[in-house]
Amino acid sequence: EMKEGWTYKTIGEVIDHLRTGLNPRTHFKLNTPDAEGYYITVRELKGFAIEPDEKTDKVDRAAIKRINERSNLKIGDVLFSGTGTIGKTALVSELPENWNIKEGVYAMTPKHSELDSKYFIYYIGSELFLRLVNDKAAGTGVRSIPMKELVKLPISMPPLSEQQSIVDYLDSAFAKIDTMKANAEKALNEAKALFQASLKEMLEPKEGWEEKTLGEICRDVRYGTSIPSNENGKYKYLRMNNITNDGFLDVSHFKRISLPEKELEKCLVKKGDIIFNRTNSRELVGKSCVFTKDEYMVIAGYLIRIRLKENFEPQFITYNMNMQRSLGLFQHLIVGAVHQANISASNIQKIHINYPSFSEQQSIVATLDSLKSKVDKLQENFDKISKECDALKQSILRDIFE
């Protein structure tokens, strides 16, 4: 039932102009030596703001000018991702001197006498509207909504003064929800920082510690198998994404594999083995974890299995190696390009490890594990609050728009 004074219009009726950005292809190159501007994609659209970071691709001034000939962005334009992760939004609050948008990010200029830009963003970010968008989206793999379909979709339109009152109310309500989420994130980040500081301090070599290379404390270092996985395989098959970025085993998802008996022993992992990711993007090469399960699993070829000699605690060595990786201490052992770098089994064995007695290794691990479990609880809490905050926002939008 339509609210009093409200009307339905199509997107096409309430915007003056709809266009998109440009893909590199033959037009320009990303990340050239003189590239200083930002190439804005779906990942930089943050509701109302555009937030580039160190992972954002860069473009030079000529490319920005070239893209703007197509996107022709104006202050007050609303950005909407129509491809890939559909439905991300941002407001153009200043003319884009040092950034512009990719193809698939749509720019819409509202008719400002009828439609408030922020009201428009709240509306197209609602589940009500996104359901309509997803019904019209097409494509296998990467889905997109064509511009000609987007302009046909309906929008609920109160008078402009009421739109502005709704925006004030939503700004205030959403700010309170964002504060709740930010507080949970702050507690999580403080716990992570404390864990990292404790890790560094506790693994700092002390009097009486010894130093050896990883090769000297191992009894076995082996590559995984290059045989492809198969759906009905006998064994669970671990790959690089089964090691979390902070160095723990994650078997919430896995492939399966079958192997000839003679291959099996070479690439099985058993409880207490260390798994080392030898091939990945440069910043992720070297992430390691201890295999903690009672069942045997098989590792893929871009992982390496490390078995230690007696009197070495696998989790202590793993904490040590992950700390060294985060500090960039074995970058010199990595070869290859940014996206496909690797460390060979022989280079892994050159990594230096400082260690105390076995009982002290166990005591350090117990302390660090306890701190890590607190971080994990705060992470769970943040994930839960984050979900609840998103659901609460959608519930408020439903009350207004439906």
LOSEZA-239777 format. One line per field, with one value per residue (C-alpha): residue number from 0; x, y, z. Coordinates in steps of 0.1 Angstrom, whole numbers, plus 5000, padded with zeros to 4 digits. Each point is the difference from the previous one (the first is absolute). Layout:
N
k <- c(NUM|...)
px <- c(X|...)
py <- c(Y|...)
pz <- c(Z|...)
***
This chain:
402
k <- c(0|1|2|3|4|5|6|7|8|9|10|11|12|13|14|15|16|17|18|19|20|21|22|23|24|25|26|27|28|29|30|31|32|33|34|35|36|37|38|39|40|41|42|43|44|45|46|47|48|49|50|51|52|53|54|55|56|57|58|59|60|61|62|63|64|65|66|67|68|69|70|71|72|73|74|75|76|77|78|79|80|81|82|83|84|85|86|87|88|89|90|91|92|93|94|95|96|97|98|99|100|101|102|103|104|105|106|107|108|109|110|111|112|113|114|115|116|117|118|119|120|121|122|123|124|125|126|127|128|129|130|131|132|133|134|135|136|137|138|139|140|141|142|143|144|145|146|147|148|149|150|151|152|153|154|155|156|157|158|159|160|161|162|163|164|165|166|167|168|169|170|171|172|173|174|175|176|177|178|179|180|181|182|183|184|185|186|187|188|189|190|191|192|193|194|195|196|197|198|199|200|201|202|203|204|205|206|207|208|209|210|211|212|213|214|215|216|217|218|219|220|221|222|223|224|225|226|227|228|229|230|231|232|233|234|235|236|237|238|239|240|241|242|243|244|245|246|247|248|249|250|251|252|253|254|255|256|257|258|259|260|261|262|263|264|265|266|267|268|269|270|271|272|273|274|275|276|277|278|279|280|281|282|283|284|285|286|287|288|289|290|291|292|293|294|295|296|297|298|299|300|301|302|303|304|305|306|307|308|309|310|311|312|313|314|315|316|317|318|319|320|321|322|323|324|325|326|327|328|329|330|331|332|333|334|335|336|337|338|339|340|341|342|343|344|345|346|347|348|349|350|351|352|353|354|355|356|357|358|359|360|361|362|363|364|365|366|367|368|369|370|371|372|373|374|375|376|377|378|379|380|381|382|383|384|385|386|387|388|389|390|391|392|393|394|395|396|397|398|399|400|401)
px <- c(5000|5014|5007|4981|5017|5024|5002|5017|5023|5027|5037|5000|4974|5019|5035|5014|5029|5013|5035|5030|5038|5026|5019|5038|4999|5015|4993|5027|5021|4997|5028|5025|5030|4984|4965|4989|4962|4976|4981|4967|4983|4972|5024|5005|4963|4991|4964|5004|5038|5026|5029|5031|5028|5034|4985|4981|5014|5015|4997|5018|4985|4994|4980|4979|4992|4992|4976|4983|4992|4977|4989|4998|4995|4983|4997|4968|5002|4992|5023|4985|5019|4981|5025|5015|4990|4969|4985|5030|4995|5019|4993|5022|5006|5028|5011|5024|5034|5021|4975|4974|4978|5003|4974|4972|4999|4970|4997|4965|4992|4968|4975|5008|4966|4983|5026|5025|5033|5003|4963|5008|5030|4980|4972|5023|5019|4968|4993|4966|5019|5028|4976|4986|5035|5010|4969|5011|5038|5014|5032|5016|5030|5001|4964|4990|4969|4999|4994|4969|4985|5011|4982|4967|5000|4976|5009|4976|5000|4987|5002|5035|4996|4989|5030|5023|4983|5003|5038|5005|4982|5020|5033|4994|4988|5028|5027|4990|5001|5034|5013|4989|5019|5031|5002|5000|5026|5022|5000|5009|5029|5014|5000|5017|5026|5007|5003|5026|5019|5001|5010|5030|5010|4997|5019|5028|5031|5010|5031|5005|4980|5016|4999|4998|4987|4966|5020|5019|4969|4980|5000|4979|4990|4978|4979|4963|4985|4993|4973|4966|4972|4969|4965|4999|5036|5009|5019|4993|5023|5015|5009|5014|4967|4998|5027|4986|5019|5009|5014|4973|4984|4966|4982|4966|5003|5021|5003|5005|5027|5010|5037|5019|5014|5036|4993|4981|5027|5018|4970|4979|5000|4996|4993|5030|5013|5005|4985|5018|4985|5029|4981|4976|4999|5032|4985|4984|5030|5012|4967|5002|4978|5002|4979|4979|4975|5001|4991|5026|4995|5020|5016|5002|5032|5003|5001|5030|4999|5025|5007|5021|5026|4991|5000|4986|4965|4983|4977|5030|5019|4969|4994|5036|4998|4967|5016|5030|4977|4980|5033|5012|5031|5000|4991|5036|4992|4969|5003|4975|4975|4975|4971|5019|5029|5015|5027|5016|5004|5038|4995|4974|5027|5021|4975|5016|4982|5009|4986|5002|4997|4971|4980|5004|4988|4969|4995|5003|4975|4975|5001|4997|4972|4981|5003|4991|4968|4990|5006|4978|4972|5001|5001|4968|4984|5009|4987|4967|4996|5009|4972|4975|5008|4995|4967|4989|5007|4980|4971|5000|5000|4972|4978|5005|4999|4976)
py <- c(5000|5034|5025|5032|5026|4973|4990|4972|5010|4981|5008|5013|5026|5015|5001|5023|4979|4964|4989|4979|5001|4984|4967|5000|4977|5021|5034|5001|4979|4996|5006|5017|5017|5034|4988|5021|5000|4974|4975|4997|4966|4983|4994|5038|5008|5003|5011|5038|5003|4989|4984|4990|4982|4985|4972|5024|5000|5032|5019|5030|5034|4993|4969|5019|5026|4973|4982|5033|5006|4970|5003|5038|5000|5028|5010|4983|4970|4966|4971|4965|4967|4983|4972|4973|5009|5018|5028|5017|5038|5033|5037|5023|5028|5018|5001|4970|5016|4969|4971|4986|4969|4967|4987|4983|5027|5021|5038|5014|5038|5004|5027|5021|5018|4966|4976|5005|4982|4985|4988|4984|4981|4988|4988|4981|4985|4984|4963|5010|5016|4975|4971|5017|5006|4964|4988|5020|4991|4977|4980|4969|5005|5038|5013|5035|5021|5017|5038|4997|4977|5022|5030|4981|4991|5018|5024|5012|5038|5021|5038|5015|5016|4966|4982|5024|4993|4963|5005|5019|4972|4972|5019|5002|4964|4985|5021|4984|4965|5008|5010|4967|4982|5022|4994|4962|5004|5022|4973|4974|5021|5008|4962|4993|5027|4986|4965|5012|5019|4970|4977|5023|5004|4963|4988|5025|4979|5000|4989|4962|4997|4983|5008|4975|4999|4983|4974|4991|4994|4981|4963|5003|5027|4990|5015|4991|4983|5015|4973|5018|4996|4979|5002|4964|4999|4980|5028|5036|5022|5032|5030|5035|5014|4974|5020|5032|5032|5001|4965|4975|4969|5005|4968|5016|4994|4975|4980|4962|4979|4964|4990|4968|4983|5008|5037|5002|5001|5029|5024|4989|5023|4987|5017|5022|5006|5036|5010|5028|5020|5002|5016|5029|5037|5015|5012|4966|4977|4984|4999|4969|4980|4968|4971|4993|4973|4963|4989|4999|5025|5007|5033|5016|5008|5036|4990|4984|4976|5005|4974|5011|4980|4992|5028|5026|5012|5004|5028|5019|4997|5010|5031|5008|4996|5019|5029|5000|5001|5029|5019|4992|4981|4974|5022|4994|4963|5006|4999|5009|5027|5018|4977|4967|5000|4969|4987|4967|4971|5006|5038|4992|4981|5032|5017|5007|4990|5012|4977|4992|4966|4978|5006|5038|4997|4983|5026|5029|4981|4997|5037|5010|4974|5015|5036|4987|4984|5034|5016|4973|5006|5038|4991|4979|5028|5026|4977|4995|5037|5009|4977|5013|5036|4993|4983|5029|5025|4979|4997|5039|5004|4974|5020|5032|4987|4971)
pz <- c(5000|4989|5028|4999|4977|4986|4963|4981|4972|4980|5005|4964|5009|5030|4986|4973|4989|5004|4988|5010|5002|4978|5001|4992|4970|4972|5017|5027|5023|5038|5025|4976|5016|4998|5012|5030|4996|5013|4978|5019|4999|5020|5030|5006|5001|5037|5002|4998|4998|4975|5019|4981|5018|4993|4980|4976|4965|4988|4967|4985|4993|4963|5009|5026|4973|4975|5024|5009|4964|5004|5036|5001|5038|5018|5037|5014|4976|5015|4992|4998|4993|4972|4994|5023|5036|4989|5022|5016|5000|5006|4996|4979|5024|4981|4964|4993|4995|5010|4994|4977|4996|4981|4976|5019|5027|4989|5006|5003|5001|5020|4990|5031|4999|5006|5015|5029|4992|5036|5000|4966|5015|5030|4977|4976|5029|5014|4997|4983|4971|4999|4996|4969|4987|5005|4981|4970|5003|4974|4993|5013|5023|4999|5002|4989|4995|4966|5001|4980|5027|5029|4987|4999|5037|5023|5028|5028|5000|5029|4995|5001|5034|5014|4983|5018|5034|4993|4992|5033|5020|4982|5004|5037|5005|4978|5018|5033|4984|4985|5034|5015|4972|5003|5037|4994|4973|5023|5027|4974|4985|5035|5008|4966|5007|5035|4985|4974|5026|5024|4971|4991|5036|5010|4969|5003|5007|5037|5018|4998|4967|4970|4963|4972|4965|4993|4980|5032|5021|4974|4993|4968|4975|4971|4972|4997|4970|4966|4992|4996|5024|4993|5015|5013|5013|5031|5018|5008|4979|5015|4980|5007|5012|5027|5018|5014|4995|5037|5000|5010|4984|4985|4988|4996|4963|4981|4968|4999|4983|4994|4996|4991|5032|4990|4998|5032|5027|4982|5003|5030|5030|5035|5033|5010|4964|4989|4967|4982|4971|4975|4970|5002|4996|5014|5033|5007|4991|5032|5020|5021|5023|5022|4988|5031|4988|5009|4965|4971|4972|4968|4991|4965|4982|5010|5036|5018|5029|5028|5027|5029|5020|5037|5026|4976|5006|4965|5011|5014|4967|4981|5021|4994|4962|4997|5020|4977|4969|5014|5007|4964|5014|4972|4971|4987|4996|4979|4962|4972|4992|5023|4993|4997|5023|5017|5024|4991|5025|5002|5007|5028|5018|5001|5023|5034|5032|5035|5027|5038|5017|4990|5033|4995|4964|5013|5027|4973|4978|5029|5006|4964|4994|5029|4986|4965|5014|5014|4966|4984|5025|4992|4963|5005|5019|4973|4973|5019|5008|4964|4987|5025|4991|4963|5007|5022|4973|4975|5024|5004|4962|4996|5025|4979|4964|5001)
***
